[in-house]
């Protein structure tokens, strides 16, 4: 990028830093994946704290955080996994707006892991200014589109944001009662519970296979990324050999496919638009942030809920976004 651009400067790149928003909506019929923030809950709250539109481009940080320098003053927020952020080596809070000055440096004291989480979101006032592709700034690395040249960020990248000349001393902090509990009580030996809806091919599995899915504990393998999360545990018994594959049909973020070897895979935000493995279940939207924060070796269990309950939980979460975006009565203001 041009050296005279003012915004953030990536001094040291993290494992996988990318610009994301809520993704490309309306193009799955043409084979284009949605992409977007894996933990859309943290991403949206981070933007709403700043007064941004909830679909404003932010920086998704995964597992190993970057080192970032700010080349002009602005206000930022950090939401999601707590990697212990610091400005100029002084700890700053999560879920709050933070003023930064020219040449301030953002570093992190921890990497992601079990009990910490996998992804965090850096938002700036007004959002990062990057071109949109198909109406979205989301980075989709496999197709080389969106974000910064359709790739993960690397050292030396500069990403512009809007000039801000107002009062940068006023801060907002999300009230404790509205903090997400995605990582609450997560320890290495305690499985994370994911609420799921029965899948369209549940009849592809035997009664024993279905009961195993809900009773067994599964573990995240090393094969996890934005496209999908492979799990390891007891093999899920198919009804027969013919039911191990299906004619390809639609999949989405949260779909749980079962491969012919009987192991489940939770699809991520960068998943393909169709798939040929039977879907035993789909993670309820309310728990997709939990999926986004899963890390290697983490244990999980599945709990069945109805479509009605999934809709009720989703509507409750949407009300929180509206409250934060309109009235701000659940955001504390301080000088």
BELNORPE-V757666 format. One record per residue. SS is DSSP state (a for helix, b for strand, c for the rest). OMEGA is omega in radians with two decimals (none if undefined). D_FIRST is the distance of its C-alpha to the first C-alpha in Angstrom with 1 decimal. Layout:
SS|OMEGA|D_FIRST, SS|OMEGA|D_FIRST
This chain:
c|-3.09|0.0, c|-3.06|3.8, c|-3.10|6.4, c|3.12|8.8, c|3.10|7.8, c|-3.12|10.9, b|3.00|11.7, b|3.06|11.9, b|3.10|10.5, b|3.14|11.6, b|3.03|13.9, b|-3.10|15.7, c|3.03|15.1, c|-3.12|18.2, c|3.14|20.1, c|3.08|18.4, c|-3.14|16.1, b|3.05|15.0, b|3.14|14.7, b|2.91|18.2, c|-3.13|20.7, c|3.00|24.2, c|-3.10|23.2, c|-3.08|24.1, c|3.03|27.6, c|-3.08|30.0, c|-3.12|28.5, a|3.11|30.4, a|3.08|33.1, a|3.08|30.7, c|-3.13|29.7, c|3.12|26.4, c|-3.10|26.3, c|-3.03|25.7, c|-3.11|23.3, c|-3.08|22.4, c|3.07|23.2, c|3.07|25.9, c|-3.06|27.6, a|3.13|27.5, a|3.11|30.2, a|-3.13|28.3, a|-3.10|25.1, a|3.11|27.2, a|3.10|29.1, a|3.11|26.1, a|-3.12|24.9, a|3.07|28.5, a|-3.11|29.0, a|-3.04|26.4, c|3.08|27.9, c|2.91|25.0, c|-3.05|26.0, c|3.13|26.5, c|-3.12|23.9, c|-3.10|21.0, c|3.13|17.7, b|-3.14|17.9, b|3.07|16.7, b|-3.12|19.2, b|-3.04|20.0, b|3.00|22.4, c|-3.12|25.1, c|-3.02|23.2, c|3.10|21.1, c|2.92|17.9, b|-3.00|17.7, b|3.03|15.7, b|3.12|15.5, b|-3.09|15.6, c|2.97|14.4, c|-3.05|16.9, c|3.07|20.1, b|3.01|20.6, b|-3.10|22.9, b|2.93|22.1, b|3.07|24.3, b|-3.10|24.6, b|-3.13|26.8, b|3.13|28.0, c|-3.11|28.8, c|3.09|29.5, c|-3.14|27.5, c|-3.12|28.9, b|3.11|25.9, b|2.97|26.1, b|-3.11|24.6, c|3.08|25.2, c|3.07|27.6, b|-3.07|29.6, b|3.08|30.2, c|-3.08|29.2, c|2.95|30.8, c|3.03|29.6, c|3.13|30.2, b|3.00|29.9, b|-3.06|27.7, b|3.05|26.4, b|3.06|25.4, b|-3.13|22.6, c|3.10|22.0, c|3.11|19.3, c|2.95|18.7, c|-3.10|20.6, b|3.09|19.9, b|3.05|20.5, b|-3.10|22.2, b|-3.08|24.7, c|-3.10|28.2, c|2.94|28.8, c|3.14|27.5, c|3.11|28.7, b|-3.12|32.1, c|-3.10|35.4, c|3.10|36.4, c|-3.10|32.9, b|-2.99|31.0, c|-2.99|27.9, b|3.07|25.3, b|-3.04|24.2, b|3.04|22.1, b|3.09|20.0, b|3.08|20.1, b|3.13|19.2, c|-3.13|21.2, c|3.08|20.2, c|3.07|17.8, b|-3.05|14.1, c|3.13|12.7, c|-3.14|11.4, c|3.08|12.9, c|3.06|16.3, b|-3.07|17.9, c|3.05|21.7, c|-3.08|21.7, b|3.06|19.8, c|-3.05|16.4, c|3.09|17.8, c|3.02|16.1, b|-2.95|18.6, a|-3.08|17.6, a|3.12|20.6, a|3.12|19.8, c|3.10|16.0, b|3.08|15.6, c|3.08|14.4, c|3.10|12.2, b|3.11|8.7, c|3.09|9.5, c|-3.08|13.0, b|3.00|12.8, c|-3.12|13.6, c|3.13|11.3, c|-3.11|11.1, c|-3.14|11.3, c|3.11|8.4, c|3.08|6.4, b|-3.09|6.4, b|-3.06|8.2, b|2.93|10.2, b|-3.01|13.9, c|3.00|16.8, c|3.10|18.6, c|-3.06|21.9, c|-3.10|24.9, c|-3.14|27.7, c|-3.11|29.8, c|-3.12|27.8, c|-3.14|30.9, c|-3.11|32.4, b|3.06|31.7, b|3.13|32.6, b|3.12|33.7, b|3.12|34.7, c|-3.01|38.5, a|-3.08|39.5, a|-3.13|41.5, a|3.08|38.5, c|3.12|36.4, c|-3.13|35.9, c|-3.11|38.1, c|-3.05|35.9, c|-3.09|36.3, c|3.07|39.8, c|3.10|42.3, c|3.12|40.1, c|-3.05|41.5, c|-3.07|41.4, c|-3.13|44.9, c|-3.13|44.6, c|3.01|43.3, b|3.12|41.0, b|3.08|42.8, b|3.10|40.9, b|-3.04|42.8, b|3.04|42.9, b|-3.14|44.5, b|-3.07|46.6, c|-3.08|44.7, c|3.11|45.8, c|-3.13|47.0, a|3.13|48.8, a|3.09|51.9, a|-3.06|50.4, b|3.11|51.3, c|3.10|54.8, a|3.10|56.2, a|3.12|55.7, a|3.14|52.0, a|-3.14|51.4, a|3.11|53.3, a|-3.12|51.4, a|-3.08|48.1, a|-3.08|49.1, a|-3.04|51.1, c|3.03|49.1, c|3.12|46.3, b|-3.09|43.2, b|3.09|40.5, b|3.11|36.8, b|3.10|36.1, b|-3.14|33.1, b|3.07|31.9, b|3.12|30.1, c|-3.11|26.6, c|-3.14|25.2, c|-3.12|27.3, b|-3.11|30.6, b|3.11|32.8, b|-3.13|35.6, b|3.12|38.7, b|3.13|41.7, c|3.14|45.3, c|3.11|48.5, c|3.09|48.3, c|-3.04|48.7, c|3.05|51.7, b|3.12|51.2, c|3.09|54.2, c|-3.11|54.4, a|-3.12|52.5, a|-3.10|51.8, a|-3.13|50.1, a|3.06|47.4, c|3.13|45.2, c|2.94|45.1, c|-3.04|44.1, c|3.01|40.4, b|-2.94|39.9, b|2.98|37.3, c|-3.14|35.6, c|3.07|33.4, c|-3.12|31.8, c|3.06|34.8, b|3.12|36.9, b|3.08|38.9, b|3.05|39.7, b|-3.11|42.2, c|-3.11|41.8, c|3.11|45.0, c|3.04|45.5, c|-3.12|46.0, c|-3.12|42.9, b|3.06|40.8, b|3.07|37.1, b|-3.11|35.4, b|-3.09|32.6, c|-3.06|29.3, c|3.14|26.8, c|-3.09|25.2, c|3.07|28.7, c|-3.12|29.8, c|3.09|31.7, b|3.13|35.1, b|-3.06|36.9, c|3.06|40.2, c|-3.12|41.3, c|-3.14|43.7, b|-3.11|42.3, b|-3.12|44.8, b|3.06|43.1, b|-3.13|40.1, b|3.09|38.7, c|-3.10|39.4, a|-3.10|36.3, a|-3.09|37.5, a|3.07|36.9, a|3.03|33.5, a|3.06|32.0, a|3.08|34.4, a|-3.10|33.2, a|-3.06|29.6, c|3.11|30.7, c|3.13|32.8, c|-3.10|32.3, c|3.11|33.8, c|-3.14|37.7, c|-3.12|37.9, b|-3.14|41.1, b|3.02|41.5, b|3.14|44.4, b|3.11|44.6, b|-3.09|46.7, b|3.00|47.8, c|-3.13|47.7, c|3.05|48.5, a|3.13|46.3, a|3.14|48.0, a|3.10|47.1, a|3.10|43.4, a|-3.13|43.3, a|3.13|45.0, a|3.13|42.6, a|-3.14|39.6, a|3.09|41.1, a|3.12|41.7, a|3.12|38.1, a|3.11|37.0, a|3.11|39.4, a|3.13|37.6, a|-3.13|34.3, a|3.12|36.3, a|-3.13|38.0, a|-3.07|34.9, a|-3.05|33.1, a|-3.00|36.2, c|-3.09|38.6, c|-3.10|36.7, c|3.12|40.2, c|3.02|39.1, b|3.13|36.4, b|3.11|37.7, b|3.09|36.7, b|3.14|36.9, c|none|36.1
